[in-house]
Amino acid sequence: MSEQIPSVENEIILRDILAIDRTRLANQRTLLSFIRTGLYFIATAVGIAFLRKNDILFGWKEWSLTGIGVLSIVVGIINYLLMRKKIRHAYK
């Protein structure tokens, strides 16, 4: 019968715990920057639409900026979820 003996290599020290926390916070910060960028694109599209004098509220420029903004938010969320999964898997 082999008994699991705790080794120094399996113990997590304070430095490692803090590194994990920094990694998680960096991942959250990256998600927030993707969301902020996406919202800036969408806000710019709305601003341009209100400055136009045409009858059409949203032209191709506004729809393009809105699409880029939404795409940025979606990419940020997917990136966050994938990195969170990798972080959890790496530190278990």
N, CA, C and O atoms as CSV, one atom per row, in Angstrom:
chain,resi,resn,atom,element,x,y,z
A,1,MET,N,N,0.820,-1.177,0.000
A,1,MET,CA,C,0.000,0.000,0.000
A,1,MET,C,C,0.869,1.248,0.000
A,1,MET,O,O,1.656,1.495,0.913
A,2,SER,N,N,0.695,2.007,-1.043
A,2,SER,CA,C,1.460,3.245,-1.104
A,2,SER,C,C,0.594,4.390,-0.617
A,2,SER,O,O,-0.526,4.586,-1.089
A,3,GLU,N,N,1.108,5.120,0.304
A,3,GLU,CA,C,0.403,6.235,0.890
A,3,GLU,C,C,0.928,7.523,0.285
A,3,GLU,O,O,2.134,7.684,0.095
A,4,GLN,N,N,0.018,8.442,-0.018
A,4,GLN,CA,C,0.431,9.717,-0.595
A,4,GLN,C,C,1.091,10.559,0.487
A,4,GLN,O,O,0.457,10.932,1.474
A,5,ILE,N,N,2.330,10.845,0.297
A,5,ILE,CA,C,3.063,11.680,1.225
A,5,ILE,C,C,3.127,13.078,0.636
A,5,ILE,O,O,3.587,13.263,-0.491
A,6,PRO,N,N,2.663,14.070,1.402
A,6,PRO,CA,C,2.735,15.424,0.855
A,6,PRO,C,C,4.178,15.836,0.628
A,6,PRO,O,O,5.029,15.691,1.505
A,7,SER,N,N,4.430,16.339,-0.537
A,7,SER,CA,C,5.778,16.776,-0.857
A,7,SER,C,C,5.807,18.297,-0.975
A,7,SER,O,O,4.773,18.958,-1.067
A,8,VAL,N,N,6.987,18.808,-0.970
A,8,VAL,CA,C,7.163,20.252,-1.080
A,8,VAL,C,C,6.682,20.735,-2.440
A,8,VAL,O,O,6.212,21.866,-2.560
A,9,GLU,N,N,6.792,19.904,-3.456
A,9,GLU,CA,C,6.405,20.300,-4.808
A,9,GLU,C,C,4.899,20.460,-4.950
A,9,GLU,O,O,4.446,21.242,-5.786
A,10,ASN,N,N,4.107,19.736,-4.150
A,10,ASN,CA,C,2.654,19.795,-4.259
A,10,ASN,C,C,2.042,20.924,-3.432
A,10,ASN,O,O,0.883,21.281,-3.641
A,11,GLU,N,N,2.791,21.478,-2.515
A,11,GLU,CA,C,2.273,22.541,-1.676
A,11,GLU,C,C,2.297,23.868,-2.437
A,11,GLU,O,O,3.240,24.185,-3.163
A,12,ILE,N,N,1.230,24.619,-2.239
A,12,ILE,CA,C,1.165,25.941,-2.866
A,12,ILE,C,C,1.555,26.963,-1.809
A,12,ILE,O,O,0.957,27.027,-0.735
A,13,ILE,N,N,2.541,27.740,-2.124
A,13,ILE,CA,C,2.988,28.760,-1.185
A,13,ILE,C,C,2.326,30.091,-1.527
A,13,ILE,O,O,1.665,30.224,-2.556
A,14,LEU,N,N,2.509,31.051,-0.668
A,14,LEU,CA,C,1.864,32.357,-0.826
A,14,LEU,C,C,2.204,33.013,-2.160
A,14,LEU,O,O,1.340,33.628,-2.785
A,15,ARG,N,N,3.444,32.888,-2.598
A,15,ARG,CA,C,3.855,33.490,-3.874
A,15,ARG,C,C,3.032,32.916,-5.027
A,15,ARG,O,O,2.637,33.648,-5.935
A,16,ASP,N,N,2.772,31.605,-4.993
A,16,ASP,CA,C,1.986,30.973,-6.050
A,16,ASP,C,C,0.516,31.402,-5.995
A,16,ASP,O,O,-0.116,31.616,-7.029
A,17,ILE,N,N,-0.012,31.525,-4.787
A,17,ILE,CA,C,-1.405,31.971,-4.638
A,17,ILE,C,C,-1.566,33.384,-5.182
A,17,ILE,O,O,-2.540,33.686,-5.872
A,18,LEU,N,N,-0.610,34.243,-4.870
A,18,LEU,CA,C,-0.675,35.620,-5.375
A,18,LEU,C,C,-0.524,35.673,-6.897
A,18,LEU,O,O,-1.153,36.500,-7.556
A,19,ALA,N,N,0.302,34.799,-7.448
A,19,ALA,CA,C,0.463,34.739,-8.908
A,19,ALA,C,C,-0.841,34.300,-9.575
A,19,ALA,O,O,-1.210,34.819,-10.628
A,20,ILE,N,N,-1.530,33.348,-8.962
A,20,ILE,CA,C,-2.823,32.905,-9.499
A,20,ILE,C,C,-3.825,34.052,-9.452
A,20,ILE,O,O,-4.555,34.286,-10.415
A,21,ASP,N,N,-3.856,34.764,-8.334
A,21,ASP,CA,C,-4.773,35.909,-8.213
A,21,ASP,C,C,-4.464,36.982,-9.252
A,21,ASP,O,O,-5.382,37.544,-9.850
A,22,ARG,N,N,-3.183,37.272,-9.473
A,22,ARG,CA,C,-2.807,38.275,-10.483
A,22,ARG,C,C,-3.246,37.830,-11.881
A,22,ARG,O,O,-3.694,38.645,-12.687
A,23,THR,N,N,-3.114,36.540,-12.157
A,23,THR,CA,C,-3.507,36.020,-13.466
A,23,THR,C,C,-5.013,36.144,-13.662
A,23,THR,O,O,-5.475,36.533,-14.735
A,24,ARG,N,N,-5.768,35.815,-12.634
A,24,ARG,CA,C,-7.231,35.935,-12.732
A,24,ARG,C,C,-7.655,37.392,-12.904
A,24,ARG,O,O,-8.535,37.696,-13.710
A,25,LEU,N,N,-7.034,38.279,-12.153
A,25,LEU,CA,C,-7.374,39.697,-12.278
A,25,LEU,C,C,-6.996,40.254,-13.643
A,25,LEU,O,O,-7.718,41.084,-14.196
A,26,ALA,N,N,-5.884,39.811,-14.186
A,26,ALA,CA,C,-5.483,40.255,-15.531
A,26,ALA,C,C,-6.485,39.775,-16.574
A,26,ALA,O,O,-6.788,40.495,-17.525
A,27,ASN,N,N,-6.995,38.563,-16.399
A,27,ASN,CA,C,-7.990,38.032,-17.332
A,27,ASN,C,C,-9.274,38.860,-17.251
A,27,ASN,O,O,-9.870,39.171,-18.282
A,28,GLN,N,N,-9.706,39.217,-16.044
A,28,GLN,CA,C,-10.896,40.044,-15.890
A,28,GLN,C,C,-10.680,41.443,-16.461
A,28,GLN,O,O,-11.581,42.014,-17.077
A,29,ARG,N,N,-9.501,41.986,-16.259
A,29,ARG,CA,C,-9.179,43.317,-16.784
A,29,ARG,C,C,-9.206,43.313,-18.313
A,29,ARG,O,O,-9.644,44.280,-18.935
A,30,THR,N,N,-8.737,42.224,-18.909
A,30,THR,CA,C,-8.760,42.110,-20.368
A,30,THR,C,C,-10.191,42.055,-20.879
A,30,THR,O,O,-10.517,42.680,-21.888
A,31,LEU,N,N,-11.051,41.305,-20.184
A,31,LEU,CA,C,-12.461,41.246,-20.572
A,31,LEU,C,C,-13.087,42.635,-20.520
A,31,LEU,O,O,-13.800,43.035,-21.440
A,32,LEU,N,N,-12.824,43.360,-19.453
A,32,LEU,CA,C,-13.401,44.693,-19.324
A,32,LEU,C,C,-12.897,45.646,-20.406
A,32,LEU,O,O,-13.641,46.518,-20.853
A,33,SER,N,N,-11.656,45.492,-20.827
A,33,SER,CA,C,-11.141,46.362,-21.895
A,33,SER,C,C,-11.793,46.027,-23.238
A,33,SER,O,O,-12.051,46.925,-24.039
A,34,PHE,N,N,-12.062,44.741,-23.490
A,34,PHE,CA,C,-12.793,44.371,-24.713
A,34,PHE,C,C,-14.193,44.963,-24.695
A,34,PHE,O,O,-14.656,45.491,-25.705
A,35,ILE,N,N,-14.870,44.879,-23.554
A,35,ILE,CA,C,-16.227,45.422,-23.441
A,35,ILE,C,C,-16.206,46.940,-23.610
A,35,ILE,O,O,-17.054,47.499,-24.307
A,36,ARG,N,N,-15.250,47.603,-22.980
A,36,ARG,CA,C,-15.148,49.064,-23.091
A,36,ARG,C,C,-14.914,49.476,-24.548
A,36,ARG,O,O,-15.533,50.424,-25.031
A,37,THR,N,N,-14.024,48.765,-25.246
A,37,THR,CA,C,-13.752,49.078,-26.642
A,37,THR,C,C,-14.998,48.884,-27.501
A,37,THR,O,O,-15.306,49.714,-28.357
A,38,GLY,N,N,-15.711,47.782,-27.269
A,38,GLY,CA,C,-16.944,47.532,-28.015
A,38,GLY,C,C,-17.989,48.606,-27.785
A,38,GLY,O,O,-18.660,49.047,-28.719
A,39,LEU,N,N,-18.121,49.022,-26.537
A,39,LEU,CA,C,-19.095,50.072,-26.235
A,39,LEU,C,C,-18.694,51.413,-26.848
A,39,LEU,O,O,-19.559,52.191,-27.248
A,40,TYR,N,N,-17.397,51.689,-26.927
A,40,TYR,CA,C,-16.936,52.915,-27.597
A,40,TYR,C,C,-17.312,52.906,-29.084
A,40,TYR,O,O,-17.749,53.921,-29.624
A,41,PHE,N,N,-17.140,51.765,-29.732
A,41,PHE,CA,C,-17.524,51.671,-31.141
A,41,PHE,C,C,-19.028,51.899,-31.307
A,41,PHE,O,O,-19.457,52.630,-32.199
A,42,ILE,N,N,-19.822,51.268,-30.443
A,42,ILE,CA,C,-21.273,51.411,-30.538
A,42,ILE,C,C,-21.684,52.859,-30.249
A,42,ILE,O,O,-22.538,53.409,-30.944
A,43,ALA,N,N,-21.089,53.470,-29.239
A,43,ALA,CA,C,-21.409,54.865,-28.907
A,43,ALA,C,C,-21.014,55.804,-30.045
A,43,ALA,O,O,-21.718,56.775,-30.323
A,44,THR,N,N,-19.900,55.519,-30.697
A,44,THR,CA,C,-19.486,56.333,-31.843
A,44,THR,C,C,-20.491,56.214,-32.979
A,44,THR,O,O,-20.812,57.204,-33.637
A,45,ALA,N,N,-20.988,55.001,-33.208
A,45,ALA,CA,C,-21.992,54.797,-34.261
A,45,ALA,C,C,-23.261,55.578,-33.952
A,45,ALA,O,O,-23.841,56.199,-34.843
A,46,VAL,N,N,-23.693,55.552,-32.709
A,46,VAL,CA,C,-24.901,56.296,-32.334
A,46,VAL,C,C,-24.658,57.798,-32.463
A,46,VAL,O,O,-25.536,58.531,-32.918
A,47,GLY,N,N,-23.478,58.258,-32.066
A,47,GLY,CA,C,-23.155,59.678,-32.193
A,47,GLY,C,C,-23.144,60.144,-33.633
A,47,GLY,O,O,-23.668,61.213,-33.946
A,48,ILE,N,N,-22.556,59.359,-34.505
A,48,ILE,CA,C,-22.535,59.713,-35.936
A,48,ILE,C,C,-23.955,59.723,-36.495
A,48,ILE,O,O,-24.298,60.577,-37.313
A,49,ALA,N,N,-24.781,58.771,-36.052
A,49,ALA,CA,C,-26.162,58.713,-36.556
A,49,ALA,C,C,-26.946,59.950,-36.154
A,49,ALA,O,O,-27.756,60.442,-36.940
A,50,PHE,N,N,-26.729,60.460,-34.964
A,50,PHE,CA,C,-27.459,61.652,-34.530
A,50,PHE,C,C,-26.926,62.930,-35.169
A,50,PHE,O,O,-27.651,63.920,-35.262
A,51,LEU,N,N,-25.680,62.922,-35.607
A,51,LEU,CA,C,-25.119,64.103,-36.258
A,51,LEU,C,C,-25.502,64.206,-37.734
A,51,LEU,O,O,-25.420,65.282,-38.327
A,52,ARG,N,N,-25.918,63.095,-38.318
A,52,ARG,CA,C,-26.288,63.109,-39.739
A,52,ARG,C,C,-27.600,63.846,-39.947
A,52,ARG,O,O,-28.469,63.852,-39.074
A,53,LYS,N,N,-27.729,64.447,-41.073
A,53,LYS,CA,C,-28.947,65.191,-41.393
A,53,LYS,C,C,-29.880,64.397,-42.299
A,53,LYS,O,O,-30.943,64.895,-42.671
A,54,ASN,N,N,-29.503,63.163,-42.664
A,54,ASN,CA,C,-30.318,62.363,-43.580
A,54,ASN,C,C,-31.512,61.749,-42.851
A,54,ASN,O,O,-31.578,61.722,-41.622
A,55,ASP,N,N,-32.450,61.259,-43.660
A,55,ASP,CA,C,-33.624,60.590,-43.095
A,55,ASP,C,C,-33.279,59.210,-42.543
A,55,ASP,O,O,-33.956,58.704,-41.648
A,56,ILE,N,N,-32.229,58.611,-43.081
A,56,ILE,CA,C,-31.831,57.277,-42.646
A,56,ILE,C,C,-31.097,57.418,-41.319
A,56,ILE,O,O,-30.109,58.145,-41.221
A,57,LEU,N,N,-31.584,56.718,-40.302
A,57,LEU,CA,C,-30.975,56.836,-38.984
A,57,LEU,C,C,-29.600,56.163,-38.946
A,57,LEU,O,O,-28.631,56.747,-38.461
A,58,PHE,N,N,-29.523,54.953,-39.452
A,58,PHE,CA,C,-28.259,54.211,-39.452
A,58,PHE,C,C,-27.874,53.888,-40.885
A,58,PHE,O,O,-28.584,53.167,-41.586
A,59,GLY,N,N,-26.739,54.431,-41.313
A,59,GLY,CA,C,-26.213,54.115,-42.631
A,59,GLY,C,C,-25.207,52.976,-42.521
A,59,GLY,O,O,-25.103,52.323,-41.483
A,60,TRP,N,N,-24.478,52.750,-43.587
A,60,TRP,CA,C,-23.534,51.619,-43.582
A,60,TRP,C,C,-22.375,51.852,-42.624
A,60,TRP,O,O,-21.845,50.895,-42.060
A,61,LYS,N,N,-21.970,53.108,-42.430
A,61,LYS,CA,C,-20.878,53.396,-41.497
A,61,LYS,C,C,-21.283,53.066,-40.060
A,61,LYS,O,O,-20.520,52.465,-39.304
A,62,GLU,N,N,-22.501,53.475,-39.705
A,62,GLU,CA,C,-22.971,53.215,-38.355
A,62,GLU,C,C,-23.151,51.726,-38.091
A,62,GLU,O,O,-22.806,51.230,-37.018
A,63,TRP,N,N,-23.695,51.016,-39.082
A,63,TRP,CA,C,-23.866,49.572,-38.920
A,63,TRP,C,C,-22.516,48.864,-38.844
A,63,TRP,O,O,-22.366,47.885,-38.113
A,64,SER,N,N,-21.541,49.355,-39.595
A,64,SER,CA,C,-20.202,48.759,-39.535
A,64,SER,C,C,-19.582,48.954,-38.161
A,64,SER,O,O,-19.027,48.019,-37.585
A,65,LEU,N,N,-19.678,50.169,-37.638
A,65,LEU,CA,C,-19.128,50.429,-36.303
A,65,LEU,C,C,-19.856,49.621,-35.225
A,65,LEU,O,O,-19.231,49.117,-34.292
A,66,THR,N,N,-21.171,49.504,-35.358
A,66,THR,CA,C,-21.937,48.710,-34.401
A,66,THR,C,C,-21.533,47.248,-34.481
A,66,THR,O,O,-21.384,46.586,-33.454
A,67,GLY,N,N,-21.355,46.741,-35.688
A,67,GLY,CA,C,-20.926,45.351,-35.856
A,67,GLY,C,C,-19.558,45.097,-35.261
A,67,GLY,O,O,-19.334,44.070,-34.621
A,68,ILE,N,N,-18.638,46.033,-35.471
A,68,ILE,CA,C,-17.301,45.897,-34.896
A,68,ILE,C,C,-17.373,45.918,-33.373
A,68,ILE,O,O,-16.667,45.165,-32.701
A,69,GLY,N,N,-18.228,46.783,-32.834
A,69,GLY,CA,C,-18.387,46.859,-31.388
A,69,GLY,C,C,-18.944,45.580,-30.794
A,69,GLY,O,O,-18.433,45.077,-29.794
A,70,VAL,N,N,-19.988,45.059,-31.409
A,70,VAL,CA,C,-20.585,43.804,-30.925
A,70,VAL,C,C,-19.589,42.656,-31.070
A,70,VAL,O,O,-19.467,41.817,-30.178
A,71,LEU,N,N,-18.882,42.622,-32.191
A,71,LEU,CA,C,-17.883,41.577,-32.404
A,71,LEU,C,C,-16.772,41.660,-31.362
A,71,LEU,O,O,-16.291,40.632,-30.885
A,72,SER,N,N,-16.369,42.861,-31.012
A,72,SER,CA,C,-15.339,43.042,-29.992
A,72,SER,C,C,-15.810,42.502,-28.645
A,72,SER,O,O,-15.044,41.841,-27.944
A,73,ILE,N,N,-17.045,42.771,-28.283
A,73,ILE,CA,C,-17.578,42.276,-27.019
A,73,ILE,C,C,-17.670,40.756,-27.021
A,73,ILE,O,O,-17.325,40.112,-26.030
A,74,VAL,N,N,-18.131,40.180,-28.124
A,74,VAL,CA,C,-18.249,38.716,-28.217
A,74,VAL,C,C,-16.870,38.057,-28.152
A,74,VAL,O,O,-16.692,37.058,-27.454
A,75,VAL,N,N,-15.908,38.605,-28.867
A,75,VAL,CA,C,-14.547,38.055,-28.831
A,75,VAL,C,C,-13.975,38.153,-27.420
A,75,VAL,O,O,-13.298,37.233,-26.961
A,76,GLY,N,N,-14.239,39.250,-26.736
A,76,GLY,CA,C,-13.760,39.411,-25.370
A,76,GLY,C,C,-14.346,38.379,-24.425
A,76,GLY,O,O,-13.634,37.823,-23.588
A,77,ILE,N,N,-15.640,38.120,-24.555
A,77,ILE,CA,C,-16.285,37.133,-23.689
A,77,ILE,C,C,-15.750,35.734,-23.974
A,77,ILE,O,O,-15.476,34.972,-23.046
A,78,ILE,N,N,-15.600,35.393,-25.249
A,78,ILE,CA,C,-15.066,34.068,-25.602
A,78,ILE,C,C,-13.641,33.924,-25.100
A,78,ILE,O,O,-13.281,32.889,-24.540
A,79,ASN,N,N,-12.826,34.956,-25.294
A,79,ASN,CA,C,-11.447,34.933,-24.810
A,79,ASN,C,C,-11.406,34.756,-23.295
A,79,ASN,O,O,-10.601,33.979,-22.782
A,80,TYR,N,N,-12.269,35.473,-22.580
A,80,TYR,CA,C,-12.314,35.374,-21.121
A,80,TYR,C,C,-12.661,33.956,-20.675
A,80,TYR,O,O,-12.011,33.397,-19.792
A,81,LEU,N,N,-13.687,33.385,-21.291
A,81,LEU,CA,C,-14.112,32.041,-20.890
A,81,LEU,C,C,-13.045,30.991,-21.179
A,81,LEU,O,O,-12.816,30.100,-20.361
A,82,LEU,N,N,-12.392,31.089,-22.336
A,82,LEU,CA,C,-11.336,30.134,-22.659
A,82,LEU,C,C,-10.147,30.261,-21.723
A,82,LEU,O,O,-9.597,29.259,-21.267
A,83,MET,N,N,-9.749,31.500,-21.436
A,83,MET,CA,C,-8.614,31.698,-20.530
A,83,MET,C,C,-8.954,31.278,-19.101
A,83,MET,O,O,-8.100,30.741,-18.394
A,84,ARG,N,N,-10.187,31.516,-18.672
A,84,ARG,CA,C,-10.594,31.094,-17.335
A,84,ARG,C,C,-10.517,29.573,-17.203
A,84,ARG,O,O,-10.091,29.046,-16.176
A,85,LYS,N,N,-10.932,28.889,-18.251
A,85,LYS,CA,C,-10.860,27.426,-18.249
A,85,LYS,C,C,-9.401,26.965,-18.189
A,85,LYS,O,O,-9.075,26.037,-17.448
A,86,LYS,N,N,-8.524,27.610,-18.967
A,86,LYS,CA,C,-7.104,27.250,-18.953
A,86,LYS,C,C,-6.478,27.534,-17.588
A,86,LYS,O,O,-5.675,26.741,-17.096
A,87,ILE,N,N,-6.841,28.652,-16.982
A,87,ILE,CA,C,-6.283,29.022,-15.680
A,87,ILE,C,C,-6.712,28.010,-14.625
A,87,ILE,O,O,-5.896,27.553,-13.825
A,88,ARG,N,N,-8.002,27.660,-14.627
A,88,ARG,CA,C,-8.487,26.668,-13.655
A,88,ARG,C,C,-7.807,25.323,-13.849
A,88,ARG,O,O,-7.453,24.651,-12.880
A,89,HIS,N,N,-7.627,24.935,-15.100
A,89,HIS,CA,C,-7.003,23.633,-15.385
A,89,HIS,C,C,-5.513,23.642,-15.004
A,89,HIS,O,O,-4.992,22.639,-14.515
A,90,ALA,N,N,-4.847,24.744,-15.223
A,90,ALA,CA,C,-3.413,24.800,-14.967
A,90,ALA,C,C,-3.073,24.816,-13.486
A,90,ALA,O,O,-2.019,24.320,-13.087
A,91,TYR,N,N,-3.953,25.381,-12.670
A,91,TYR,CA,C,-3.639,25.526,-11.253
A,91,TYR,C,C,-4.348,24.517,-10.369
A,91,TYR,O,O,-4.441,24.726,-9.160
A,92,LYS,N,N,-4.844,23.440,-10.932
A,92,LYS,CA,C,-5.460,22.401,-10.103
A,92,LYS,C,C,-4.515,21.283,-9.844
A,92,LYS,O,O,-4.869,20.321,-9.162
